Amino acid sequence: MKKIMNRLFLQITATVILSTLSLLALSQEKKSVDVDIDVNKGDSNWYMQPWVWVVGGAVFILLLVALLKSGGEKKSA
């Protein structure tokens, strides 16, 4: 009798857990979702402007020169 009760408890527990998991999976599904993404707004992004690339390149070169120049000054006493 104890063996049958353990098996029954295991079956009921498994049924409840699996039913809960299937309900969670079904609750995530949305039937009709209308997503409207407009990538062409008419105005261009800031990184598409040529002056941004020129200024960024100039800053990069200045930083590179400053780092390379300061690394080469080793004084020996």
TILO-512470 format. One record per atom (N, C-alpha, C, O): residue number from 1; residue in one letter; chain; y, z, x. Coordinates in steps of 0.2 Angstrom, whole numbers. Example, Ala and Ser with C-alpha at 12.3 -4.5 7.8 and 13.67 -1.06 7.14 Angstrom:
# TILO-512470
(site 1,A,A,(-28,39,66))
(site 1,A,A,(-22,39,62))
(site 1,A,A,(-16,39,66))
(site 1,A,A,(-17,42,71))
(site 2,S,A,(-11,35,64))
(site 2,S,A,(-5,36,68))
(site 2,S,A,(0,39,64))
(site 2,S,A,(6,40,67))
This chain:
# TILO-512470
(site 1,M,A,(-6,0,4))
(site 1,M,A,(0,0,0))
(site 1,M,A,(6,0,4))
(site 1,M,A,(11,-3,3))
(site 2,K,A,(6,4,10))
(site 2,K,A,(12,4,14))
(site 2,K,A,(13,-3,18))
(site 2,K,A,(19,-4,19))
(site 3,K,A,(8,-6,19))
(site 3,K,A,(8,-13,22))
(site 3,K,A,(12,-18,17))
(site 3,K,A,(16,-22,19))
(site 4,I,A,(10,-17,11))
(site 4,I,A,(13,-22,6))
(site 4,I,A,(20,-20,5))
(site 4,I,A,(24,-25,4))
(site 5,M,A,(22,-14,5))
(site 5,M,A,(29,-12,4))
(site 5,M,A,(33,-14,10))
(site 5,M,A,(39,-16,9))
(site 6,N,A,(31,-13,16))
(site 6,N,A,(34,-16,22))
(site 6,N,A,(35,-23,22))
(site 6,N,A,(41,-26,24))
(site 7,R,A,(30,-27,20))
(site 7,R,A,(31,-34,19))
(site 7,R,A,(36,-36,14))
(site 7,R,A,(40,-41,15))
(site 8,L,A,(36,-33,8))
(site 8,L,A,(40,-34,3))
(site 8,L,A,(48,-32,5))
(site 8,L,A,(52,-36,3))
(site 9,F,A,(49,-27,8))
(site 9,F,A,(55,-25,11))
(site 9,F,A,(58,-30,16))
(site 9,F,A,(64,-32,16))
(site 10,L,A,(53,-33,20))
(site 10,L,A,(55,-38,25))
(site 10,L,A,(57,-45,21))
(site 10,L,A,(62,-48,23))
(site 11,Q,A,(53,-46,16))
(site 11,Q,A,(55,-52,13))
(site 11,Q,A,(62,-52,9))
(site 11,Q,A,(66,-57,9))
(site 12,I,A,(63,-46,6))
(site 12,I,A,(69,-45,2))
(site 12,I,A,(75,-45,7))
(site 12,I,A,(80,-48,6))
(site 13,T,A,(74,-42,13))
(site 13,T,A,(80,-42,18))
(site 13,T,A,(81,-49,20))
(site 13,T,A,(87,-51,21))
(site 14,A,A,(76,-52,22))
(site 14,A,A,(77,-59,24))
(site 14,A,A,(80,-64,19))
(site 14,A,A,(84,-68,21))
(site 15,T,A,(78,-63,13))
(site 15,T,A,(81,-67,7))
(site 15,T,A,(89,-65,7))
(site 15,T,A,(93,-70,6))
(site 16,V,A,(90,-59,7))
(site 16,V,A,(98,-57,6))
(site 16,V,A,(102,-60,12))
(site 16,V,A,(107,-62,11))
(site 17,I,A,(99,-59,18))
(site 17,I,A,(103,-61,24))
(site 17,I,A,(104,-69,24))
(site 17,I,A,(109,-71,25))
(site 18,L,A,(98,-72,23))
(site 18,L,A,(99,-80,22))
(site 18,L,A,(103,-82,17))
(site 18,L,A,(107,-87,18))
(site 19,S,A,(103,-79,11))
(site 19,S,A,(108,-81,6))
(site 19,S,A,(115,-79,7))
(site 19,S,A,(119,-84,6))
(site 20,T,A,(116,-74,11))
(site 20,T,A,(123,-73,13))
(site 20,T,A,(125,-78,18))
(site 20,T,A,(131,-80,18))
(site 21,L,A,(121,-80,23))
(site 21,L,A,(123,-85,28))
(site 21,L,A,(124,-92,24))
(site 21,L,A,(129,-95,26))
(site 22,S,A,(120,-93,19))
(site 22,S,A,(121,-100,16))
(site 22,S,A,(128,-100,12))
(site 22,S,A,(131,-105,12))
(site 23,L,A,(129,-94,9))
(site 23,L,A,(136,-93,5))
(site 23,L,A,(142,-94,10))
(site 23,L,A,(147,-97,8))
(site 24,L,A,(141,-91,16))
(site 24,L,A,(146,-91,21))
(site 24,L,A,(147,-99,23))
(site 24,L,A,(153,-101,24))
(site 25,A,A,(142,-102,24))
(site 25,A,A,(142,-109,26))
(site 25,A,A,(145,-113,21))
(site 25,A,A,(150,-118,22))
(site 26,L,A,(144,-112,14))
(site 26,L,A,(146,-116,9))
(site 26,L,A,(154,-115,7))
(site 26,L,A,(157,-119,5))
(site 27,S,A,(156,-108,9))
(site 27,S,A,(163,-107,7))
(site 27,S,A,(167,-110,12))
(site 27,S,A,(173,-110,11))
(site 28,Q,A,(165,-112,18))
(site 28,Q,A,(170,-115,22))
(site 28,Q,A,(171,-123,21))
(site 28,Q,A,(176,-125,23))
(site 29,E,A,(167,-125,16))
(site 29,E,A,(168,-132,15))
(site 29,E,A,(173,-133,9))
(site 29,E,A,(173,-130,4))
(site 30,K,A,(178,-138,11))
(site 30,K,A,(183,-139,6))
(site 30,K,A,(182,-146,3))
(site 30,K,A,(180,-151,7))
(site 31,K,A,(183,-146,-3))
(site 31,K,A,(181,-153,-7))
(site 31,K,A,(186,-158,-5))
(site 31,K,A,(184,-164,-3))
(site 32,S,A,(192,-157,-7))
(site 32,S,A,(197,-162,-6))
(site 32,S,A,(203,-159,-2))
(site 32,S,A,(207,-155,-4))
(site 33,V,A,(204,-162,4))
(site 33,V,A,(209,-160,8))
(site 33,V,A,(213,-166,10))
(site 33,V,A,(211,-171,13))
(site 34,D,A,(220,-166,9))
(site 34,D,A,(224,-171,10))
(site 34,D,A,(228,-170,16))
(site 34,D,A,(233,-166,15))
(site 35,V,A,(227,-173,22))
(site 35,V,A,(230,-172,28))
(site 35,V,A,(234,-178,29))
(site 35,V,A,(232,-184,30))
(site 36,D,A,(241,-177,30))
(site 36,D,A,(245,-183,31))
(site 36,D,A,(249,-182,38))
(site 36,D,A,(253,-177,39))
(site 37,I,A,(247,-185,43))
(site 37,I,A,(249,-184,50))
(site 37,I,A,(253,-191,51))
(site 37,I,A,(251,-196,52))
(site 38,D,A,(260,-190,53))
(site 38,D,A,(264,-195,54))
(site 38,D,A,(266,-195,62))
(site 38,D,A,(270,-190,64))
(site 39,V,A,(263,-199,66))
(site 39,V,A,(264,-199,73))
(site 39,V,A,(270,-203,75))
(site 39,V,A,(273,-202,80))
(site 40,N,A,(273,-207,71))
(site 40,N,A,(279,-211,72))
(site 40,N,A,(284,-209,68))
(site 40,N,A,(286,-211,62))
(site 41,K,A,(288,-204,70))
(site 41,K,A,(293,-201,67))
(site 41,K,A,(300,-205,67))
(site 41,K,A,(304,-204,64))
(site 42,G,A,(300,-209,72))
(site 42,G,A,(306,-213,73))
(site 42,G,A,(310,-211,79))
(site 42,G,A,(312,-215,83))
(site 43,D,A,(310,-205,81))
(site 43,D,A,(313,-202,87))
(site 43,D,A,(308,-202,92))
(site 43,D,A,(302,-200,91))
(site 44,S,A,(310,-203,98))
(site 44,S,A,(305,-202,104))
(site 44,S,A,(305,-195,107))
(site 44,S,A,(309,-191,106))
(site 45,N,A,(299,-194,110))
(site 45,N,A,(298,-187,112))
(site 45,N,A,(302,-186,119))
(site 45,N,A,(304,-191,122))
(site 46,W,A,(303,-180,121))
(site 46,W,A,(308,-179,127))
(site 46,W,A,(304,-182,133))
(site 46,W,A,(308,-184,138))
(site 47,Y,A,(298,-182,134))
(site 47,Y,A,(294,-184,140))
(site 47,Y,A,(294,-191,140))
(site 47,Y,A,(292,-194,145))
(site 48,M,A,(296,-195,135))
(site 48,M,A,(296,-202,135))
(site 48,M,A,(303,-205,138))
(site 48,M,A,(304,-211,139))
(site 49,Q,A,(308,-200,139))
(site 49,Q,A,(314,-203,141))
(site 49,Q,A,(314,-204,149))
(site 49,Q,A,(311,-200,153))
(site 50,P,A,(317,-209,152))
(site 50,P,A,(316,-211,159))
(site 50,P,A,(320,-206,163))
(site 50,P,A,(318,-204,169))
(site 51,W,A,(326,-203,161))
(site 51,W,A,(329,-198,165))
(site 51,W,A,(326,-192,166))
(site 51,W,A,(327,-188,171))
(site 52,V,A,(321,-190,161))
(site 52,V,A,(317,-184,162))
(site 52,V,A,(313,-185,168))
(site 52,V,A,(312,-180,172))
(site 53,W,A,(309,-191,169))
(site 53,W,A,(305,-192,174))
(site 53,W,A,(309,-192,181))
(site 53,W,A,(306,-190,186))
(site 54,V,A,(315,-195,181))
(site 54,V,A,(319,-195,187))
(site 54,V,A,(321,-188,189))
(site 54,V,A,(320,-187,195))
(site 55,V,A,(323,-184,185))
(site 55,V,A,(325,-177,186))
(site 55,V,A,(319,-173,189))
(site 55,V,A,(319,-170,194))
(site 56,G,A,(313,-174,185))
(site 56,G,A,(307,-171,187))
(site 56,G,A,(305,-173,194))
(site 56,G,A,(303,-168,198))
(site 57,G,A,(305,-179,196))
(site 57,G,A,(303,-182,202))
(site 57,G,A,(308,-179,208))
(site 57,G,A,(306,-177,213))
(site 58,A,A,(315,-179,206))
(site 58,A,A,(319,-176,211))
(site 58,A,A,(318,-169,213))
(site 58,A,A,(318,-167,218))
(site 59,V,A,(317,-165,207))
(site 59,V,A,(316,-158,208))
(site 59,V,A,(309,-157,212))
(site 59,V,A,(309,-152,217))
(site 60,F,A,(304,-161,211))
(site 60,F,A,(298,-160,214))
(site 60,F,A,(299,-162,222))
(site 60,F,A,(296,-158,226))
(site 61,I,A,(302,-167,223))
(site 61,I,A,(304,-169,230))
(site 61,I,A,(308,-163,234))
(site 61,I,A,(306,-162,240))
(site 62,L,A,(313,-161,231))
(site 62,L,A,(317,-155,234))
(site 62,L,A,(312,-149,235))
(site 62,L,A,(313,-146,240))
(site 63,L,A,(308,-147,230))
(site 63,L,A,(303,-142,232))
(site 63,L,A,(299,-143,237))
(site 63,L,A,(297,-139,241))
(site 64,L,A,(296,-149,237))
(site 64,L,A,(291,-151,243))
(site 64,L,A,(295,-151,250))
(site 64,L,A,(292,-148,254))
(site 65,V,A,(301,-153,250))
(site 65,V,A,(304,-153,256))
(site 65,V,A,(306,-146,258))
(site 65,V,A,(305,-144,264))
(site 66,A,A,(308,-142,254))
(site 66,A,A,(310,-135,255))
(site 66,A,A,(303,-131,258))
(site 66,A,A,(304,-127,262))
(site 67,L,A,(298,-132,254))
(site 67,L,A,(292,-129,256))
(site 67,L,A,(289,-131,263))
(site 67,L,A,(287,-127,267))
(site 68,L,A,(289,-137,264))
(site 68,L,A,(287,-140,271))
(site 68,L,A,(292,-138,277))
(site 68,L,A,(290,-137,282))
(site 69,K,A,(298,-138,275))
(site 69,K,A,(303,-136,280))
(site 69,K,A,(303,-129,282))
(site 69,K,A,(303,-127,288))
(site 70,S,A,(302,-124,277))
(site 70,S,A,(301,-117,279))
(site 70,S,A,(295,-115,282))
(site 70,S,A,(294,-110,286))
(site 71,G,A,(289,-119,281))
(site 71,G,A,(283,-118,284))
(site 71,G,A,(283,-119,292))
(site 71,G,A,(279,-117,295))
(site 72,G,A,(287,-124,294))
(site 72,G,A,(287,-126,301))
(site 72,G,A,(291,-122,305))
(site 72,G,A,(291,-123,312))
(site 73,E,A,(295,-117,303))
(site 73,E,A,(299,-113,307))
(site 73,E,A,(296,-107,310))
(site 73,E,A,(297,-102,306))
(site 74,K,A,(292,-107,315))
(site 74,K,A,(289,-102,318))
(site 74,K,A,(292,-100,324))
(site 74,K,A,(292,-104,329))
(site 75,K,A,(295,-94,325))
(site 75,K,A,(299,-93,331))
(site 75,K,A,(294,-88,335))
(site 75,K,A,(291,-84,333))
(site 76,S,A,(294,-90,342))
(site 76,S,A,(290,-86,346))
(site 76,S,A,(294,-82,351))
(site 76,S,A,(299,-84,353))
(site 77,A,A,(293,-75,351))
(site 77,A,A,(297,-71,355))
(site 77,A,A,(296,-70,362))
(site 77,A,A,(299,-67,366))
